[in-house]
Amino acid sequence: MAKKATGTSLFSYDTLVHAISGAAGSVTAMTVFFPLDTVRSRLQVEDSRESKNTFAMIEEFIREEGLESLYRGLGPVLTSLCASNFVYFYTFHGLRAVYRGKQEHSPLSDLALASLAGAVNVIVTTPLWVVNTRLKMQGVKLRAGDSLRLRKTQRYNGILDGLLKICKEEGVGELWSGTLPSLMLIINPAVQFMVYEGLKREFLHSQDTKNLSSTTIFLIGAIAKSISTVLTYPLQIVQSKLRYGSSTMRQQSFFQLLMSIVRSKGIRGVYKGLEAKLFQTVLTAALMFVCYEKIAVFVFYLLKGPVKNHQ
């Protein structure tokens, strides 16, 4: 039986298990579905590329740039994702443990705690994602229109090299470019975790079970991520352009850039690549939750014997 949460449970071993399980689950899921993330990111930053169905886009990238183009930047993405999810899961479950010592969880408390965890995660890991976005675009064969709109950067040999070169050539502040939309985007994982934890409580109660099946976890994870993605996708479009756009784009405020996209492309412009994003993010999140839950249950079982589902 897990120990009762205390005021110091923010730094408990249980919280560490959740963080490691979340990081491992996210890395596993992203490795499986990485080509879908490549399609999503390219559609978000390349204005001249026509949005087609996901499989047609994958075929187009392979034809134009080779199979390896679908896995460009995989290493840096996994490094950034591992660090990001470790921070997020540790903060979220640590705060939940502290909160649980006072009262029961509710959808509102989950939303608030997930938002706080998201803010901490953004502040700590944004530099990794700024470098990661640029690394994913290295070697891309840009079309004429996009080559004028997108920033010209030198090549980086990994995340550390990118961090050092950006600091030296563009200033430390550039590592936090796109932070405003990122902070606004904390509503994405916040809504996702609120829906996920709420559905999980309902399924556990209705099925009178201690642990959910992999199929059930996958289903509620997919539902939770679908809802959060559709609600916040326009913010993600702006975030990508602020991180990799031209100097003219980066001089605009978040709202100016958002309105500029709407004026030039219409409402559809802020949902470009949504199909690819839904494919990628929903499948990745659903698989991540399955891996996370099963890894955590397995580790807790090894350490403490059979336990109730970790809430």
C-alpha positions as CSV (number, residue, x, y, z in Angstrom):
1,M,0.0,0.0,0.0
2,A,1.4,3.4,-0.9
3,K,2.2,5.6,1.9
4,K,-0.2,8.4,2.8
5,A,0.7,11.7,1.2
6,T,2.4,14.2,3.4
7,G,3.5,17.7,3.1
8,T,6.9,16.5,1.8
9,S,5.4,14.1,-0.8
10,L,6.4,16.6,-3.5
11,F,9.8,15.0,-3.3
12,S,8.7,11.4,-2.6
13,Y,10.0,8.3,-4.3
14,D,6.4,7.6,-5.6
15,T,6.6,10.9,-7.5
16,L,9.9,10.0,-9.0
17,V,8.5,6.7,-10.2
18,H,5.7,8.6,-11.9
19,A,8.2,11.0,-13.6
20,I,10.4,8.2,-14.9
21,S,7.4,6.2,-16.1
22,G,6.0,9.3,-17.9
23,A,9.3,10.1,-19.5
24,A,9.8,6.5,-20.7
25,G,6.3,6.2,-22.0
26,S,6.6,9.4,-24.0
27,V,9.9,8.4,-25.6
28,T,8.5,5.0,-26.5
29,A,5.3,6.5,-28.1
30,M,7.2,9.2,-30.0
31,T,9.7,6.7,-31.4
32,V,6.8,4.7,-32.9
33,F,4.9,7.7,-34.4
34,F,7.7,10.1,-35.2
35,P,7.0,10.3,-39.0
36,L,3.6,11.8,-38.2
37,D,5.2,14.5,-36.1
38,T,7.5,15.3,-39.0
39,V,4.5,15.8,-41.3
40,R,2.8,18.0,-38.7
41,S,5.9,20.3,-38.0
42,R,6.6,20.7,-41.7
43,L,3.0,21.7,-42.5
44,Q,3.0,24.2,-39.7
45,V,6.1,26.2,-40.9
46,E,6.0,25.7,-44.7
47,D,3.2,28.0,-46.0
48,S,3.7,27.0,-49.7
49,R,3.3,23.3,-49.1
50,E,-0.3,22.1,-49.8
51,S,-2.0,20.3,-46.9
52,K,-2.9,16.7,-48.0
53,N,-4.0,13.7,-46.1
54,T,-1.2,12.4,-43.8
55,F,-0.2,9.3,-45.9
56,A,0.0,11.3,-49.1
57,M,2.3,13.8,-47.2
58,I,4.5,10.9,-46.0
59,E,4.7,9.6,-49.6
60,E,5.6,13.1,-50.9
61,F,8.4,13.6,-48.3
62,I,9.9,10.2,-49.2
63,R,9.8,10.9,-52.9
64,E,11.3,14.4,-52.6
65,E,13.8,13.9,-49.7
66,G,14.1,10.2,-49.0
67,L,13.0,8.0,-46.2
68,E,15.4,9.5,-43.8
69,S,13.6,12.8,-43.9
70,L,10.8,11.3,-41.9
71,Y,13.2,10.7,-39.0
72,R,15.2,13.9,-39.2
73,G,15.9,15.2,-35.7
74,L,14.6,12.1,-33.9
75,G,17.5,12.1,-31.4
76,P,17.0,15.7,-30.2
77,V,13.2,15.3,-30.1
78,L,13.5,12.2,-27.8
79,T,16.0,14.1,-25.6
80,S,13.8,17.1,-25.3
81,L,10.6,15.0,-24.8
82,C,12.2,12.9,-22.1
83,A,13.3,15.9,-20.2
84,S,10.0,17.7,-20.7
85,N,7.8,14.8,-19.6
86,F,10.0,14.1,-16.6
87,V,9.6,17.7,-15.4
88,Y,5.8,17.7,-16.2
89,F,5.0,14.3,-14.6
90,Y,7.1,15.0,-11.6
91,T,5.6,18.4,-10.9
92,F,2.0,17.2,-11.6
93,H,2.1,14.1,-9.5
94,G,4.1,15.8,-6.8
95,L,1.5,18.6,-6.5
96,R,-1.3,16.1,-6.6
97,A,0.2,14.2,-3.7
98,V,0.5,17.3,-1.7
99,Y,-3.1,18.3,-2.6
100,R,-4.4,14.9,-1.8
101,G,-3.2,15.3,1.8
102,K,-5.8,18.0,2.2
103,Q,-8.8,16.9,0.1
104,E,-10.0,14.6,-2.7
105,H,-9.2,15.4,-6.3
106,S,-11.7,16.9,-8.7
107,P,-11.7,17.9,-12.4
108,L,-11.1,21.5,-11.3
109,S,-8.2,20.7,-9.0
110,D,-6.6,18.5,-11.8
111,L,-6.9,21.4,-14.3
112,A,-5.3,23.8,-11.9
113,L,-2.5,21.5,-10.9
114,A,-1.8,20.5,-14.5
115,S,-1.7,24.1,-15.5
116,L,0.9,24.9,-12.8
117,A,2.9,21.8,-13.9
118,G,2.7,23.0,-17.5
119,A,4.0,26.5,-16.6
120,V,7.0,25.0,-14.7
121,N,7.7,22.7,-17.7
122,V,7.6,25.6,-20.2
123,I,9.9,27.8,-18.3
124,V,12.5,25.0,-17.7
125,T,12.4,23.2,-21.1
126,T,11.5,25.8,-23.8
127,P,15.2,26.3,-24.8
128,L,15.4,22.6,-25.7
129,W,12.3,22.9,-28.0
130,V,13.6,26.0,-29.7
131,V,16.8,24.2,-30.7
132,N,14.8,21.1,-31.5
133,T,12.6,23.0,-34.0
134,R,15.6,24.3,-35.8
135,L,17.3,20.9,-35.9
136,K,14.3,19.3,-37.5
137,M,14.4,21.8,-40.3
138,Q,18.1,21.2,-41.1
139,G,18.6,19.7,-44.5
140,V,15.0,20.4,-45.5
141,K,14.5,21.2,-49.2
142,L,12.4,24.3,-49.0
143,R,10.3,25.6,-51.8
144,A,10.9,29.1,-53.2
145,G,8.2,30.9,-51.2
146,D,9.2,29.2,-47.9
147,S,12.9,29.9,-48.4
148,L,12.2,33.6,-48.2
149,R,9.9,33.4,-45.1
150,L,11.9,31.0,-42.9
151,R,14.9,32.0,-40.9
152,K,18.5,31.2,-42.1
153,T,20.4,29.5,-39.4
154,Q,23.8,27.7,-39.3
155,R,24.0,24.0,-38.7
156,Y,23.9,22.7,-35.2
157,N,25.6,19.5,-34.1
158,G,23.0,18.5,-31.5
159,I,21.1,20.2,-28.7
160,L,24.1,21.4,-26.7
161,D,25.8,22.9,-29.7
162,G,22.6,24.6,-30.7
163,L,22.1,26.1,-27.2
164,L,25.6,27.4,-27.1
165,K,25.5,28.9,-30.6
166,I,22.1,30.6,-30.1
167,C,23.3,32.1,-26.9
168,K,26.5,33.4,-28.5
169,E,25.0,34.7,-31.8
170,E,21.5,35.7,-30.9
171,G,21.5,36.2,-27.2
172,V,20.2,34.1,-24.3
173,G,16.7,35.5,-24.7
174,E,16.3,33.9,-28.1
175,L,16.2,30.5,-26.3
176,W,12.8,31.5,-24.9
177,S,11.3,32.7,-28.2
178,G,7.7,31.6,-28.4
179,T,7.4,31.4,-24.7
180,L,4.1,33.3,-24.6
181,P,2.2,30.9,-26.9
182,S,3.9,28.1,-25.0
183,L,2.5,29.4,-21.7
184,M,-0.9,29.8,-23.3
185,L,-0.5,26.2,-24.6
186,I,-0.3,24.9,-21.0
187,I,-4.0,24.6,-21.4
188,N,-3.4,21.7,-23.8
189,P,-1.8,19.2,-21.3
190,A,-4.0,20.7,-18.5
191,V,-7.2,19.9,-20.4
192,Q,-5.7,16.6,-21.5
193,F,-4.8,15.5,-17.9
194,M,-8.1,16.9,-16.5
195,V,-10.1,14.8,-19.0
196,Y,-7.8,11.8,-18.6
197,E,-7.9,11.7,-14.8
198,G,-11.6,12.3,-14.7
199,L,-12.4,9.5,-17.2
200,K,-10.0,7.2,-15.4
201,R,-11.7,7.8,-12.0
202,E,-15.1,7.1,-13.7
203,F,-13.9,3.8,-15.3
204,L,-12.2,2.6,-12.1
205,H,-15.4,3.3,-10.2
206,S,-17.8,1.8,-12.8
207,Q,-15.7,-1.3,-13.4
208,D,-14.9,-1.7,-9.7
209,T,-11.3,-2.5,-10.5
210,K,-7.9,-1.5,-9.2
211,N,-6.2,-1.2,-12.6
212,L,-7.5,-0.5,-16.1
213,S,-6.8,-2.6,-19.2
214,S,-4.4,-1.3,-21.8
215,T,-7.3,-0.9,-24.3
216,T,-9.3,1.3,-21.8
217,I,-6.2,3.4,-21.1
218,F,-5.5,3.9,-24.8
219,L,-9.1,4.9,-25.4
220,I,-9.4,7.5,-22.7
221,G,-5.9,8.8,-23.5
222,A,-7.0,9.3,-27.1
223,I,-10.2,11.1,-26.1
224,A,-8.4,13.4,-23.7
225,K,-5.7,14.3,-26.3
226,S,-8.2,14.8,-29.1
227,I,-10.2,17.4,-27.1
228,S,-7.1,19.3,-25.9
229,T,-5.5,19.4,-29.4
230,V,-8.6,20.7,-31.3
231,L,-9.0,23.5,-28.7
232,T,-5.4,24.7,-28.8
233,Y,-4.2,24.0,-32.3
234,P,-4.1,27.6,-33.6
235,L,-1.8,28.5,-30.7
236,Q,0.6,25.7,-31.8
237,I,0.7,27.1,-35.4
238,V,1.8,30.5,-34.1
239,Q,4.3,28.9,-31.7
240,S,6.0,27.1,-34.6
241,K,6.2,30.2,-36.7
242,L,7.7,32.2,-33.8
243,R,10.4,29.6,-33.3
244,Y,11.4,29.1,-36.9
245,G,9.9,32.1,-38.8
246,S,11.8,34.9,-40.5
247,S,13.0,38.0,-38.5
248,T,9.9,39.8,-39.7
249,M,7.6,37.1,-38.3
250,R,9.5,37.1,-35.0
251,Q,9.1,40.9,-34.6
252,Q,5.3,40.5,-34.5
253,S,3.5,39.9,-31.3
254,F,1.6,36.7,-30.8
255,F,-1.8,38.2,-31.6
256,Q,-0.4,40.2,-34.6
257,L,1.0,36.9,-36.1
258,L,-2.2,35.1,-35.4
259,M,-4.3,37.7,-37.2
260,S,-1.8,37.9,-40.0
261,I,-2.3,34.2,-40.7
262,V,-6.1,34.6,-40.5
263,R,-6.1,37.5,-43.0
264,S,-3.8,35.7,-45.5
265,K,-5.0,32.2,-45.2
266,G,-8.4,32.4,-43.5
267,I,-9.5,30.4,-40.5
268,R,-8.3,27.2,-42.3
269,G,-4.8,28.7,-42.1
270,V,-4.6,28.3,-38.3
271,Y,-5.8,24.7,-38.6
272,K,-3.3,23.7,-41.4
273,G,-1.9,20.3,-40.6
274,L,-4.5,19.5,-38.0
275,E,-5.2,16.0,-39.5
276,A,-1.5,15.1,-39.2
277,K,-1.4,16.6,-35.8
278,L,-4.4,14.6,-34.6
279,F,-3.0,11.4,-36.1
280,Q,0.4,12.0,-34.4
281,T,-0.6,13.5,-31.1
282,V,-3.6,11.4,-30.3
283,L,-1.9,8.1,-31.1
284,T,1.3,9.2,-29.4
285,A,-0.5,10.4,-26.3
286,A,-2.7,7.3,-26.1
287,L,0.3,5.0,-26.4
288,M,2.3,7.1,-23.9
289,F,-0.5,6.8,-21.3
290,V,-0.5,3.0,-21.8
291,C,3.2,2.7,-21.4
292,Y,3.3,5.2,-18.4
293,E,0.5,3.4,-16.5
294,K,1.9,-0.1,-17.1
295,I,5.5,0.9,-16.2
296,A,4.4,2.7,-13.0
297,V,2.1,-0.3,-11.9
298,F,5.0,-2.7,-12.6
299,V,7.5,-0.7,-10.6
300,F,5.2,-0.2,-7.7
301,Y,4.4,-3.9,-7.8
302,L,8.0,-4.8,-7.6
303,L,8.6,-2.4,-4.7
304,K,5.5,-2.8,-2.6
305,G,3.4,-5.7,-3.9
306,P,-0.1,-5.3,-5.3
307,V,-1.3,-1.7,-4.9
308,K,-4.4,0.3,-5.8
309,N,-4.4,2.2,-9.1
310,H,-2.2,5.3,-8.6
311,Q,-4.4,8.4,-8.4
